[in-house]
Amino acid sequence: MSPAELQAASKHSNDVLSSLGPDIQWDHSYVAGDKIYCIYSAPSEELIRAHAKESGFPANKITELSAVISPKTAEDVV
């Protein structure tokens, strides 16, 4: 996707999110080849699927995150 297409998709996504209310938040997305991986904060998979449907974007697989780690994780004392 071109930068203009990504901008238009982002705007459309934001418009749909606004109509769905504050329970769902789009954090960011990764564009990798011909795929886009989106990171959301939402109370349910159904709300994410509603966003995808209303936006016209596919949501082929939704996976709940159980933890977030980074290089800094190796330094933290548990």
Secondary structure by P-SEA (a helix, b strand, c coil): ccaaaaaaaaaaaaaaaaaaccccccccccccccbbbbbbbcccaaaaaaaaaaacccccbbbbbccccccccccccc
